[in-house]
Amino acid sequence: MLVTFRTKAYANVTMFGNVALEMIKMMGHSETVPGAITAENVPTALEQFKAAVAIEKNKPDPEEVEDDEEDAEPQVSIATRALPLLELLTAAAKDDCDVMWDKE
């Protein structure tokens, strides 16, 4: 499943479902898809999301993959995956726009 976040103030952001659900939860919302945040609630969701991302940044990196696992893919942190959604929420807060998300 893919989840796409939309707002009039920014380009759409599409994420894998499990990551998107975690991001929605970090914003203080239930993991319901489809869903929305009204323009008046976007600044609060943005602040909660920023706080949750800051906590994730302070967590230690995942354990290094052993050298004999040559084909293992590097893990991308939640903090890194959150950047496009942080930008979307920031733009929505600035332009006083709603944010919506749904399945693709």
C-alpha positions as MATLAB code, in Angstrom:
seq = 'MLVTFRTKAYANVTMFGNVALEMIKMMGHSETVPGAITAENVPTALEQFKAAVAIEKNKPDPEEVEDDEEDAEPQVSIATRALPLLELLTAAAKDDCDVMWDKE';
ca = [
       0.000    0.000    0.000;
       1.098    3.540   -0.752;
      -0.214    6.632    1.024;
      -0.194   10.073   -0.598;
      -0.280   13.278    1.448;
      -1.837   16.277   -0.302;
      -2.189   20.002    0.312;
      -2.728   22.975   -1.992;
       0.471   24.593   -0.698;
       2.963   21.855   -1.664;
       3.589   18.976   -4.045;
       2.110   15.589   -3.136;
       4.238   13.295   -0.962;
       3.853    9.529   -1.413;
       5.191    7.006    1.109;
       4.998    3.292    1.735;
       2.012    2.478    3.927;
       3.879    1.331    7.042;
       6.067    4.458    7.058;
       3.107    6.742    6.354;
       1.092    5.217    9.199;
       3.992    5.818   11.569;
       4.221    9.447   10.384;
       0.472    9.960   10.860;
       0.782    8.619   14.398;
       3.749   10.929   15.037;
       1.493   13.876   14.083;
      -0.903   12.861   16.848;
      -3.576   11.265   14.668;
      -4.996    7.783   14.467;
      -3.556    5.577   11.769;
      -6.692    5.983    9.662;
      -6.429    6.171    5.890;
      -7.956    8.221    4.352;
      -7.660   11.107    6.790;
      -7.175   14.848    7.040;
      -6.003   17.703    9.229;
      -7.887   20.974    8.966;
      -5.892   24.135    8.359;
      -6.463   25.334   11.931;
      -4.955   22.088   13.319;
      -1.954   21.850   10.983;
       0.381   23.984   13.194;
      -0.281   21.712   16.194;
       0.278   18.573   14.114;
       3.475   20.101   12.727;
       4.839   20.813   16.209;
       4.002   17.291   17.409;
       5.623   15.848   14.302;
       8.776   17.944   14.758;
       9.037   16.811   18.385;
       8.625   13.153   17.413;
      11.227   13.482   14.644;
      13.672   15.088   17.095;
      13.253   12.081   19.399;
      13.918    9.747   16.453;
      17.073   11.688   15.541;
      18.441   11.148   19.043;
      17.994    7.379   18.888;
      21.117    5.380   18.098;
      21.592    4.262   14.500;
      20.460    0.719   13.668;
      23.164   -1.842   14.235;
      25.642   -2.065   11.418;
      25.111   -4.928    8.992;
      27.747   -7.620    9.210;
      30.392   -7.531    6.483;
      29.389  -10.927    5.052;
      25.948   -9.594    4.111;
      27.025   -7.851    0.915;
      23.526   -7.642   -0.577;
      21.909   -6.028    2.473;
      20.360   -2.649    1.782;
      21.189    0.304    4.043;
      18.412    1.349    6.411;
      16.938    4.833    6.098;
      16.034    6.457    9.402;
      12.529    7.692   10.173;
      13.999   11.174   10.656;
      15.295   11.147    7.066;
      12.035    9.750    5.669;
      10.122   12.501    7.507;
      11.764   15.422    5.668;
       9.325   15.647    2.709;
       6.331   15.465    5.037;
       7.854   18.102    7.332;
       8.193   20.403    4.328;
       4.597   19.688    3.259;
       3.242   20.443    6.743;
       5.350   23.598    7.015;
       4.015   24.880    3.684;
       0.431   24.011    4.668;
       0.805   25.844    7.993;
       2.304   28.891    6.275;
      -0.479   29.068    3.655;
      -3.273   28.041    6.064;
      -4.224   24.943    4.026;
      -5.746   21.579    4.916;
      -3.679   18.397    4.662;
      -5.249   15.161    3.425;
      -3.963   11.646    2.887;
      -5.334    8.588    1.133;
      -4.322    5.211   -0.333;
      -2.898    4.922   -3.815;
];
